[in-house]
Amino acid sequence: MMTTLSIGIIGAGPGGLCLAQGLRRFGIHATVFERDTTPQAREQGYRLRIDPTGQQALAACLPPAHFRLLCAGSAQNSGESNLWDPQLALLNARRPEHWLPSSQRQAQEPSGDLGVHRQTLREILLAGLQDRVRFGYTLREFAQTSQGVELQFANGGQVQVDVLIAADGVNSLVRRRCLPEAGPEDSGAVTLYGKTPLDAATRAQLAPELLRGVSVVFADGLSLVIEPMRFQAPHGAVGGRLRARLPPHPGRRLSLLGLYRIG
């Protein structure tokens, strides 16, 4: 008699949800356990850049309609990348070899990179998985038994799975227990992100050179990256299309594209 594996995924971030979507396309059931109490329990950060390789992976995991929705709700980088000094003099000598000119990059990768809001990505990855994601489940302990892997959660829940997959980030409890020697290392680099509406007042304060593609300004010990975000579809329309695909969820407050303010 054929048996079905019980798969548990710890973490409903992009990695865990993408894996669950991919397994679902192959008819494999997986349950995702997430410590957040709701999909909107905390800020997800602003943007992720998805290169053509990442887009191919998402297209292989998501239903086609959801992948098209993701593309429609993303900003597409089609401009040239420029390197500047603080006086906006070009620094072509600092250009990495793998940074191709725009014409060559578009010939090899015509789709270009996508810039997607992390919350938008999370909600699209959640679409269709509502019955397979358990929110409010913080993993406290796990142990391998003769029956599989026993999971114990901070809310008192206990679940038995055949396969445990860690997608719970840099501070993964599963990684610490199974691979304690593979801990993260502090690189010493600090990155700060911000955003501002690209309205007439902002445009007037920025040099025109900084509104063409991605600009990297190098100074002593630090650098500044500026990129205009231009979206391919009205955000209200994209949000409405996803809402139509999501079944009602008690207490759910859909915030799709709620933080998009640049365009």
C-alpha positions as CSV (number, residue, x, y, z in Angstrom):
1,M,0.0,0.0,0.0
2,M,1.3,3.5,-0.9
3,T,2.0,5.8,2.0
4,T,2.1,9.6,2.0
5,L,4.9,11.4,3.7
6,S,4.0,14.0,6.3
7,I,6.3,17.0,5.7
8,G,6.7,19.9,8.2
9,I,8.3,23.2,7.1
10,I,9.4,25.6,9.9
11,G,9.0,29.2,8.7
12,A,6.5,30.9,6.4
13,G,9.0,33.3,4.9
14,P,9.7,33.4,1.1
15,G,11.8,30.1,1.2
16,G,9.3,28.1,3.2
17,L,6.3,29.2,1.3
18,C,7.9,28.8,-2.1
19,L,8.9,25.2,-1.2
20,A,5.3,24.5,0.0
21,Q,4.0,25.9,-3.3
22,G,6.4,23.8,-5.3
23,L,5.5,20.6,-3.4
24,R,1.8,21.4,-3.9
25,R,2.3,21.6,-7.7
26,F,3.5,18.0,-7.5
27,G,0.7,16.9,-5.3
28,I,2.8,16.6,-2.2
29,H,1.2,17.8,1.0
30,A,3.3,19.9,3.4
31,T,2.3,21.9,6.5
32,V,4.1,25.2,7.3
33,F,4.5,26.3,10.9
34,E,5.1,30.0,11.4
35,R,5.7,31.9,14.7
36,D,4.0,35.1,13.4
37,T,0.3,35.2,14.6
38,T,-1.0,36.5,11.3
39,P,0.6,37.2,7.9
40,Q,0.6,40.9,8.8
41,A,1.9,40.6,12.4
42,R,5.1,42.5,11.7
43,E,6.8,44.5,9.0
44,Q,8.4,42.4,6.3
45,G,10.9,45.0,5.1
46,Y,10.5,46.8,1.9
47,R,11.9,45.1,-1.2
48,L,13.6,42.0,-2.6
49,R,15.3,42.0,-5.9
50,I,14.6,38.9,-7.9
51,D,17.0,38.2,-10.8
52,P,16.0,36.0,-13.9
53,T,17.2,32.8,-12.2
54,G,15.0,33.5,-9.2
55,Q,12.1,34.3,-11.5
56,Q,12.5,31.0,-13.2
57,A,12.4,29.2,-9.8
58,L,9.3,31.1,-8.7
59,A,7.6,30.3,-12.1
60,A,8.4,26.6,-11.5
61,C,6.8,26.6,-8.0
62,L,3.8,29.0,-8.3
63,P,0.6,28.5,-10.2
64,P,1.0,30.4,-13.5
65,A,-1.7,33.0,-12.7
66,H,0.0,33.8,-9.3
67,F,3.4,34.2,-11.0
68,R,1.8,36.6,-13.5
69,L,0.3,38.5,-10.6
70,L,3.7,38.7,-9.0
71,C,5.3,40.2,-12.1
72,A,2.4,42.6,-12.5
73,G,2.9,43.9,-9.0
74,S,6.7,44.3,-9.2
75,A,9.0,47.0,-10.4
76,Q,11.2,46.1,-13.3
77,N,14.7,47.4,-13.6
78,S,15.5,48.1,-17.2
79,G,17.9,51.0,-16.9
80,E,21.7,51.1,-16.8
81,S,23.7,50.7,-13.6
82,N,26.1,53.6,-13.0
83,L,28.8,54.1,-10.4
84,W,29.6,57.6,-9.1
85,D,31.8,59.5,-6.7
86,P,30.2,61.9,-4.2
87,Q,30.5,64.7,-6.9
88,L,28.7,62.4,-9.4
89,A,31.7,61.8,-11.6
90,L,31.6,58.4,-13.2
91,L,33.7,55.6,-11.7
92,N,33.8,53.1,-14.6
93,A,37.0,51.6,-13.2
94,R,35.1,50.3,-10.2
95,R,32.5,48.4,-12.3
96,P,32.6,44.6,-11.5
97,E,33.3,42.5,-14.5
98,H,30.0,40.6,-14.1
99,W,28.0,43.8,-14.4
100,L,27.2,43.8,-18.1
101,P,26.1,46.9,-20.0
102,S,22.3,47.3,-20.3
103,S,22.2,46.2,-23.9
104,Q,24.1,43.0,-23.3
105,R,22.2,42.2,-20.1
106,Q,18.8,42.6,-21.8
107,A,20.0,40.4,-24.7
108,Q,21.0,37.6,-22.3
109,E,18.2,38.2,-19.7
110,P,15.4,40.0,-21.5
111,S,13.1,39.9,-18.5
112,G,15.5,41.9,-16.3
113,D,15.4,42.0,-12.5
114,L,12.1,42.4,-10.5
115,G,11.8,44.5,-7.4
116,V,9.0,43.2,-5.2
117,H,7.6,44.3,-1.9
118,R,8.3,41.5,0.7
119,Q,4.8,41.6,2.0
120,T,3.4,41.4,-1.5
121,L,5.6,38.4,-2.2
122,R,4.6,36.7,1.0
123,E,0.8,37.2,0.3
124,I,1.1,35.8,-3.2
125,L,3.1,32.9,-1.9
126,L,0.4,32.3,0.7
127,A,-2.4,32.2,-1.9
128,G,-3.8,28.7,-2.0
129,L,-1.9,27.6,1.1
130,Q,-4.3,28.9,3.7
131,D,-5.2,25.5,5.0
132,R,-1.6,24.4,5.1
133,V,0.0,27.2,7.1
134,R,-0.4,27.3,10.9
135,F,0.3,30.8,12.3
136,G,1.2,31.3,16.0
137,Y,3.4,28.1,16.0
138,T,6.9,28.8,17.5
139,L,9.0,25.7,17.4
140,R,10.4,25.0,20.9
141,E,11.9,21.5,20.6
142,F,12.0,18.6,18.2
143,A,13.3,15.0,18.5
144,Q,13.7,12.2,16.1
145,T,11.7,9.1,17.1
146,S,11.0,5.7,15.6
147,Q,7.8,7.3,14.1
148,G,9.6,10.3,12.5
149,V,10.2,13.7,14.0
150,E,8.2,15.0,17.0
151,L,7.7,18.8,17.1
152,Q,6.9,20.7,20.2
153,F,5.6,24.2,20.0
154,A,5.5,27.1,22.5
155,N,1.7,27.1,22.4
156,G,1.6,23.6,23.7
157,G,1.0,21.9,20.4
158,Q,2.7,18.7,19.4
159,V,2.9,17.4,15.8
160,Q,4.5,14.3,14.3
161,V,6.0,14.5,10.8
162,D,8.1,12.2,8.7
163,V,10.3,15.0,7.3
164,L,11.3,18.2,8.9
165,I,12.6,21.1,6.8
166,A,14.1,24.2,8.2
167,A,13.2,27.5,6.6
168,D,13.3,29.6,9.8
169,G,16.0,32.1,8.9
170,V,19.5,33.0,10.1
171,N,18.7,32.1,13.7
172,S,17.2,28.7,12.8
173,L,16.6,26.5,15.9
174,V,16.7,23.5,13.6
175,R,20.1,24.5,12.2
176,R,21.5,25.2,15.7
177,R,20.5,21.7,16.8
178,C,21.5,19.8,13.7
179,L,24.5,21.8,12.4
180,P,25.9,23.8,15.4
181,E,29.2,24.3,13.6
182,A,27.5,26.1,10.7
183,G,26.5,29.3,12.5
184,P,26.3,32.7,10.9
185,E,29.3,35.0,11.0
186,D,29.2,38.8,11.4
187,S,30.7,40.4,8.3
188,G,31.0,43.8,9.9
189,A,28.9,45.4,7.2
190,V,25.8,47.4,8.1
191,T,23.0,48.1,5.6
192,L,20.2,50.7,6.0
193,Y,17.2,50.8,3.7
194,G,14.7,53.7,3.1
195,K,12.1,54.8,0.6
196,T,10.5,58.1,-0.4
197,P,7.7,59.0,-2.8
198,L,9.1,59.9,-6.2
199,D,7.0,63.0,-6.6
200,A,7.7,66.3,-8.2
201,A,9.4,67.7,-5.0
202,T,11.7,64.7,-4.7
203,R,12.6,64.8,-8.4
204,A,13.5,68.5,-8.1
205,Q,16.1,67.6,-5.3
206,L,17.7,64.7,-7.2
207,A,20.3,65.1,-9.9
208,P,18.8,63.7,-13.2
209,E,21.6,61.2,-13.4
210,L,20.3,59.4,-10.3
211,L,16.9,58.7,-11.9
212,R,18.3,56.6,-14.7
213,G,18.6,53.0,-13.6
214,V,20.5,52.0,-10.5
215,S,23.1,54.4,-9.1
216,V,25.8,53.5,-6.6
217,V,27.6,56.4,-5.0
218,F,30.9,55.5,-3.4
219,A,32.5,57.5,-0.5
220,D,35.1,56.6,2.1
221,G,33.9,53.5,3.9
222,L,30.4,53.6,2.7
223,S,28.2,53.6,-0.4
224,L,24.7,54.8,-1.3
225,V,22.4,53.0,-3.7
226,I,19.6,54.9,-5.3
227,E,17.0,53.3,-7.6
228,P,13.7,54.6,-9.0
229,M,11.0,52.1,-8.6
230,R,8.5,52.1,-11.6
231,F,5.7,49.6,-11.5
232,Q,4.0,47.8,-14.4
233,A,0.4,47.9,-13.2
234,P,-1.8,50.0,-11.0
235,H,-1.5,48.7,-7.5
236,G,-5.2,48.7,-6.8
237,A,-5.9,46.5,-9.7
238,V,-3.2,44.0,-8.6
239,G,-4.5,44.0,-5.1
240,G,-8.1,43.4,-6.3
241,R,-6.9,40.4,-8.4
242,L,-5.2,38.8,-5.5
243,R,-8.1,39.4,-3.1
244,A,-10.4,37.7,-5.5
245,R,-8.2,34.6,-5.3
246,L,-7.9,34.5,-1.5
247,P,-10.7,32.8,0.5
248,P,-12.1,34.6,3.6
249,H,-9.8,34.2,6.6
250,P,-11.0,35.0,10.1
251,G,-9.3,38.2,11.3
252,R,-7.4,38.6,8.1
253,R,-6.4,42.1,7.1
254,L,-5.1,42.0,3.5
255,S,-2.3,44.5,3.2
256,L,-1.3,43.7,-0.4
257,L,0.7,46.6,-1.8
258,G,-0.2,48.7,1.1
259,L,3.3,50.0,1.4
260,Y,3.9,50.8,-2.2
261,R,4.2,54.5,-2.4
262,I,6.9,55.0,-5.1
263,G,6.0,55.3,-8.8
